[in-house]
Amino acid sequence: MTSMSRTLTFAAATGLLTALAATGTAAATPRGGGGGCVSSVPYTAGQDGYDTYRIPATVRTGAGTLLAFAEGRHSGAGDTGNIDVVLRRSADGGCTWSPLTVVSSGDGDTRGNPAPVVDPRTGRIVLLTSYNSGAVTEAQIMRGEVTPEQSRRVFVQTSRDDGRHFTAPRDITDQVKPPGWRWYATGPGHAIALRHGPHAGRLVVPANHSAAPPAGSPDSGQEARYYGAHALYSDDGGRSWRLGFVDDTYDGTENANESSVAELPDGRLYFSSRDQNGTSPGNRLDSYSSDGAETLDRPFAVQPTLDDVPVVQGSVLQLTGRSAPLLFSGPSVPTARQSMALWRSTTAGADFVRASTLSTRRAAYSDLVQLGASRVGILYETGDRGPYESIEFRRLPVSELLGPDRP
């Protein structure tokens, strides 16, 4: 924000972004002394017929177009009810955005948890989302109080025209959700296409689930203990899907939930997960896979160098280039969803150091995307009074993330 502060205070810049977003095509705060922009606001609460926008996910297509997905929540900020998956496109690196389009309509039900990825073989955008009846809650699903038709299901859509149009959602639940599972959520955040090794081209989607309590355990009031992470993958560009590794410890110590994934330069996959009410100290868990997400090298364990992150979704991104770092994004106040920050790791995720704090505003979910060799983007929830007032897109020079640590 250094260059912008020469002409605008932070509060004034925020007000300008909100006003520009209200015009229908979200515009950006200019970057002093150079081309491009610093940030833009593709989604603002209360606009385009939605009460709240949540759960951002972003990818850059083969044509260089940025796709910013989100959940458009009609009736409020809650996680259930009438929720659509919506999209805005940017042809200028996230400075301005196209009008909003609906990719998957809830029609009274809940569609969300967008997990997009670009298939490297065809250039198609492949989008996975999750569904449940708008009349039920996550807690009801986890307690097994709903019918299979009301419960969580998994869908896939594709676009052949750079995200302008998507196919109708196709149900793949039977391929990736075992009968005993209750809750199920894709991502949220971008999925990946593998670049290295025998599984190059494979599409990998991080996800999470819950299972019924073990035999003999009381069924009610135990929802939080039984979360687990898993992955699903496709070797044919998203036409068919298989279930990969499954974290099925369910012991309440580490509850892996809402995972993100990055492919390291050596071909291993790094998984970073939210610890949902686990008893271990710390709120972030991680693990690795050396076989393209089919199995884990070790169980999920606490990542202590991300102790500043509260219980919330986070994003990981492996930058391209020689000796490039692994990035992580998330809020940086352990007890609140506030102060979005980026961390970097030069040890393949063994440890992280703070690289940049974007602001001290309220902030929650985020997704990272590489914009080229010299720039990174982050799409994240933020606001002044609460973290769900808008979804902002910030552009950052990679050089700023490689400099001295700035806690």
Buried (B, 14 or more C-beta within 10 A) or exposed (E): EEEBEEEBEEEEBBEBBBEBBEEEBBBBBBBEEEEBBBBBBBBBBEBBEBBBBBBBBBBBBEEEBBBBBBBBBBEEBEBBBBBBBBBBBBBBBBBBBBEBEBBBBBEEBBBBBBBBBBBBEBBBBBBBBBBBBBEBBBEBBBBBBBEEEBBBBBBBBBBEEBBEEBEEBEEBBEBBBEEEBBBBBBBBBBBBBBBEBEBBBBBBBBBBBBBBBEEEEEEEEBBBBBBBBBBBBBBEBBEEBBBBBBBBBBEBBBBBBBBBBBBBBEBBBBBBBBBBBBEBEBBBBBBBBBBBBBEBEEEBBBBEBBEBBBBBBBBBBBBEEEEBBBBBBBBBBBEBBBBBBBBBBBEBBEEBBBBBEBBEBBBBBBBBBBBEEEBBBBBBBBBEEBBBBBBBBBBBBBEBBBEEEEE
